[in-house]
Amino acid sequence: MSDKLVKREEFNNYNLILLERNGAHILFLAISINFEFEDTAGQTWSTAGKQKFMQGWERAIESKWNSSNLYTSPKKGAVAFRVNVIPFLENSAATSKWTLTISKIKPGGFATSSVSDGFVWNSSVGDSEDLNPVSKGGSMGQRAAVHEFGHMIGLDDEYPDSALFPSWYPPANHTDTDSIMHSGEVIRVRHLAEFREWTKSALGE
């Protein structure tokens, strides 16, 4: 397997790396994350539990957000999209783009997850149930982890009662309940538009 670097660019939230691999092109979104785990009353993380959650989070994000065809170049053909999660466990010295603080809660419980996209320090707050789907009104359940990842790569909520979009001025896609940025887990073409345009520019198209 032979890789040729086409372009690499570092952003505040992630790095983008476009490679040519055996004649095909792949855009990698590399995101480094420091996982911090917090115990709550009556709920304690074990070392094995922390590792299991990190591995599950990584698998969920990569399997959901990967795409075999991000962009079809008229000269180069299909360009795939791959998310590469680089996890660290409670390592404050790690050079990471994000710190995720995950609280241990009772099975079946719920706590609001959130993302803070800062100029220097990016953080997200979640809980031990974030890998389990819950019904929010779409035709399928939604895992908080895959939804919040959308915010980590710069996407806004698409439901009308979002703080960014009051009910009297809803976002254009507020009726798309199956959208991963609404209440489901479907990734639409629009959700990867920024990476598609970056790839086109990197290829000189």
C-alpha positions in Angstrom: 0.0 0.0 0.0 1.5 3.3 -1.1 0.3 6.7 0.2 0.9 10.0 -1.4 0.1 13.2 0.5 -2.0 15.5 -1.7 -2.8 18.1 1.0 -2.9 18.5 4.7 -4.4 21.3 6.7 -4.8 21.9 10.4 -7.9 23.4 11.9 -9.0 24.3 15.4 -11.3 21.3 15.7 -9.6 18.7 13.5 -7.0 18.1 10.8 -7.8 17.2 7.2 -5.5 15.0 5.2 -6.1 14.1 1.6 -4.2 11.0 0.4 -3.8 9.2 -2.9 -3.6 5.5 -2.2 -3.0 3.1 -5.0 -4.7 5.4 -7.5 -7.7 6.2 -5.3 -8.2 9.2 -3.1 -9.3 9.4 0.6 -9.9 12.4 2.8 -9.1 11.7 6.4 -10.6 13.8 9.2 -8.2 13.2 12.1 -9.6 14.3 15.5 -7.7 13.9 18.7 -9.8 13.6 21.9 -8.9 13.5 25.6 -11.5 11.5 27.5 -12.2 12.5 31.1 -14.5 10.4 33.2 -16.5 11.6 36.2 -18.3 9.5 38.8 -21.6 10.6 40.2 -23.6 9.6 43.3 -23.8 5.8 43.3 -22.3 5.5 39.9 -18.6 4.8 39.5 -16.5 4.2 36.4 -14.2 1.1 36.4 -11.0 1.1 34.3 -12.5 -1.5 32.0 -15.7 0.6 31.7 -13.7 3.6 30.6 -11.8 1.7 28.0 -15.0 0.0 26.7 -16.8 3.4 26.4 -13.9 5.0 24.5 -13.7 2.1 22.1 -17.5 2.1 21.6 -17.4 5.9 21.0 -14.6 5.6 18.5 -16.4 2.8 16.6 -19.8 4.6 16.6 -18.3 7.8 15.2 -16.1 6.2 12.5 -18.8 3.7 11.3 -21.5 6.4 11.2 -19.6 9.3 9.6 -17.4 7.4 7.1 -18.5 7.7 3.5 -17.4 5.7 0.5 -18.1 8.7 -1.8 -17.6 12.1 -0.4 -17.0 13.6 -3.8 -16.8 12.3 -7.4 -13.9 14.0 -9.2 -14.3 14.3 -13.0 -10.6 13.3 -13.3 -9.8 11.3 -10.1 -13.1 9.4 -9.5 -14.7 8.8 -6.2 -13.1 10.3 -3.1 -13.8 8.5 0.2 -14.2 10.1 3.6 -12.8 8.6 6.7 -12.9 9.8 10.3 -9.9 8.9 12.3 -10.5 9.3 16.1 -7.3 9.5 18.1 -8.3 8.9 21.7 -6.4 9.7 25.0 -7.5 8.5 28.4 -7.4 11.2 31.1 -4.2 12.6 29.8 -4.1 16.4 30.4 -0.7 16.5 28.8 -2.0 15.1 25.5 -2.0 17.3 22.5 -5.6 16.9 21.7 -8.2 19.0 19.9 -11.0 18.2 22.3 -11.6 17.2 25.9 -14.8 15.1 26.4 -16.0 14.8 30.0 -18.3 11.7 30.4 -20.4 11.3 33.5 -21.4 7.9 34.8 -25.2 7.7 35.2 -27.7 5.0 35.8 -28.5 2.7 32.9 -31.4 4.1 31.0 -30.9 7.5 32.5 -30.5 10.8 30.7 -28.4 13.9 30.9 -28.1 16.7 28.4 -25.0 16.5 26.3 -23.4 19.6 24.9 -20.5 20.9 22.8 -18.4 24.0 23.4 -16.5 25.0 20.4 -13.8 27.4 21.7 -11.1 29.4 20.0 -8.4 27.6 21.9 -10.0 24.9 24.0 -12.8 22.7 22.7 -14.9 20.7 25.2 -17.9 18.4 25.2 -20.0 17.1 28.1 -21.7 13.7 27.8 -22.7 10.6 29.8 -22.4 6.9 29.9 -25.6 6.4 28.0 -24.5 8.4 24.9 -23.9 5.2 22.9 -27.4 4.0 23.4 -30.2 5.1 21.0 -33.2 7.1 22.3 -36.3 8.1 20.5 -36.4 11.8 19.7 -39.2 11.8 17.1 -37.4 10.4 14.0 -38.1 7.1 12.4 -35.1 5.6 14.2 -33.4 6.2 17.5 -30.5 8.6 17.9 -27.3 8.1 19.8 -26.1 11.3 21.5 -22.5 10.6 20.6 -23.0 10.6 16.8 -25.2 13.7 17.0 -22.8 15.7 19.2 -19.9 14.8 16.9 -21.7 16.8 14.2 -21.4 19.8 16.4 -17.7 19.0 16.9 -17.1 19.3 13.2 -19.1 22.5 12.9 -22.7 21.6 12.2 -25.7 23.3 13.8 -28.8 21.7 15.2 -31.7 21.5 12.7 -34.7 21.2 14.9 -36.8 24.3 15.3 -36.4 24.8 19.0 -32.6 25.0 18.8 -31.2 27.9 20.8 -29.7 29.1 17.5 -33.0 28.9 15.7 -36.1 30.1 17.7 -39.4 28.5 16.8 -40.5 31.6 14.9 -37.4 31.4 12.7 -36.6 27.7 12.3 -33.7 26.4 10.2 -34.4 25.4 6.6 -34.2 21.7 7.4 -36.3 21.7 10.6 -38.8 19.2 9.1 -36.1 16.6 8.3 -36.6 14.6 11.6 -34.4 11.7 10.5 -31.4 14.0 10.0 -28.4 13.3 12.3 -28.6 17.0 13.3 -32.3 16.7 14.1 -33.7 13.6 15.7 -32.3 10.6 13.7 -29.0 9.3 12.4 -29.2 10.0 8.6 -26.3 11.9 7.2 -27.4 14.1 4.3 -25.2 15.5 1.5 -25.4 18.9 3.1 -23.7 17.7 6.3 -20.4 17.0 4.5 -20.5 19.9 2.1 -17.6 21.8 3.7 -15.3 18.8 3.3 -16.5 18.3 -0.2 -15.6 21.8 -1.2 -12.2 21.5 0.6 -11.5 18.3 -1.4 -12.4 20.0 -4.7 -10.0 22.8 -3.9 -7.2 20.5 -2.9 -7.6 18.6 -6.2 -7.6 21.9 -8.1 -11.2 21.5 -9.3 
